[in-house]
Amino acid sequence: MAEALLEASEVTVTFGDRLAAFDAVRAATIEVAAGDAIGIVGESGSGKTTLARVLVGLQAPRVGEVRLEGKHVFGAGRKARFPRGERWKVQMIFQDPYSSLNPRMRAWQGVAEAIQVWRGASAQEARMQAFRLLASVGISSEQAEHFPRSLSGGQLQRVSVARALAPNPRVLIADEPTSSIDQSAQAQLLTLLRQLQQERGLTIVFISHDLALIRYLTSRVYVMQKGQIVESGDTLRVFDRPEHPYTQLLIASIPGRTQSPPLGYEKR
């Protein structure tokens, strides 16, 4: 594997106190190479979203650390902070676009706000850049004037992608980006993410319970069960020759796994 751009080492996240305490993530270690697309998969409650929040600096681990470009940027402790000078490099697309966008802001305003915060642009320049960025992800100037309630789920998720791209990050973490949109919009969104990866040299971490999509979108995969990474490796190897019983069970449950790829995709 190439040298890691983003790493999480021996990360443990514990919720609750004393007798009610439990580890949502336990001793998880992952590596993400520059320009790569990796997947983190598992059932609901497996800890994959919690691990993603650690990678982006939104959840401090009880144990472990995150390294970016070989440097420690985030680790254990209540006072842990992901340095602002590094935060722009790792951005996240959240699972629910309906709750992740400000309902009182037009689509372009939400993106312009992010551009002003991260790039220090003037209001006028941020507005111009916002429209250009939205156009690059398939949102027209007319749609950019709409409030979130007037856009479809697929359009909202494209706005979320534009907002996440506002700082021009090196790593994009996509947490179940297709779970709240229909199949046609899913194919369009994931094709867009693949295109952005190729055009921008973007590094993408896909979080999903949908193994069929992970199988066709990523080159490396991590399988999580009850907070632990139970198997990892080259995606094709893991899917074709799974070693852990849990991975075998997940793969066996993929609907039509011997059929054609998901809508809009060709086998890697």
C-alpha positions, -999 to +999 in steps of 0.1 A: +000+000+000+012+036-008+021+059+020-009+069+040-024+104+037-048+099+066-044+074+094-063+064+125-042+043+150-057+021+177-087+044+181-112+036+209-143+056+215-163+050+247-198+063+254-215+063+288-201+062+323-191+035+347-214+004+344-232+019+314-200+025+295-195+007+261-170+009+233-186+022+201-152+018+184-124-005+198-087-004+188-095+005+152-066+012+128-070+023+092-048+038+065-060+059+035-036+065+007-037+097-013-061+096-043-075+063-031-112+053-024-117+030+005-148+016+021-158+011+057-187-013+059-208-030+086-243-033+099-261-004+116-245+001+150-212-014+140-193+019+148-185+030+113-200+064+115-184+070+149-150+061+134-157+085+105-165+113+130-131+107+146-114+109+112-129+143+105-123+156+140-159+157+153-155+130+179-125+127+202-113+091+209-107+079+245-075+062+231-056+065+199-047+092+174-053+105+139-024+114+116-027+135+085+002+137+060+023+119+086+016+144+114-004+139+146-035+162+143-060+147+167-061+123+196-075+113+229-087+136+257-116+160+263-094+190+253-084+174+220-088+197+190-083+191+153-060+221+144-080+247+124-051+250+101-056+214+091-094+210+094-100+222+058-081+192+045-107+166+057-144+173+050-175+152+054-208+146+035-234+137+061-260+110+058-291+132+059-289+162+036-323+175+050-307+181+084-272+190+074-281+221+054-295+253+070-332+255+059-331+293+061-303+296+036-306+293-002-284+266-017-258+291-029-257+309+005-249+277+024-220+270+000-209+307+000-208+307+038-184+277+038-162+295+012-160+326+033-152+307+065-125+285+049-110+307+022-116+341+036-132+353+005-153+385+003-191+381+002-192+389-035-164+366-044-178+338-023-212+341-041-195+338-075-174+308-064-205+292-048-224+293-081-194+279-100-190+251-075-226+242-075-226+241-113-197+217-112-218+192-092-248+196-114-269+223-097-281+250-120-281+287-112-319+285-109-318+256-084-290+274-065-315+301-056-339+276-039-342+269-002-335+232+008-373+225+012-377+231-026-350+207-037-351+169-041-331+146-020-306+140-048-302+178-054-297+184-017-270+158-015-252+175-045-254+208-025-239+190+004-211+178-018-205+213-030-204+226+006-179+199+016-157+208-014-157+245-005-123+244+013-108+223-015-101+194+008-077+165+002-100+139+019-138+136+015-156+113+040-190+103+026-212+088+054-240+068+038-244+095+011-271+076-008-293+063+020-319+090+018-323+093-020-338+072-047-319+047-069-316+070-099-302+098-078-279+073-061-263+064-093-259+100-104-244+110-071-219+082-069-209+088-105-203+124-096-180+114-066-160+090-089-156+119-114-145+143-086-120+118-074-104+115-108-105+152-117-093+166-084-072+137-072-096+135-042-092+109-016-126+094-006-137+073+024-171+057+018-191+047+048-219+023+039-239-008+048-244-013+011-217-039+002-227-040-035-218-003-039-186-007-019-176-036-041-177-015-072-165+018-059-135+011-037-100-005-039-097-013-002-123-021+024-125-023+062-152-045+077-166-035+112-185-056+137-195-043+171-169-015+170-140-036+158-124-040+124-126-077+118-112-078+083-095-055+059-077-056+026-080-053-012-117-050-020-118-077-046-099-101-024-122-095+006-153-099-015-141-129-035-123-147-006-136-134+027-118-149+057-138-137+087-172-154+094-189-120+098-176-109+064-187-141+048-222-136+063-224-100+050-213-109+015-237-139+014-265-115+022-259-092-009-290-094-031-282-107-065-245-108-058-238-129-089-258-105-111-248-073-128-233-043-110-256-017-094-273+008-117-249+031-134-217+011-126-193-012-143-171-037-126-137-023-115 
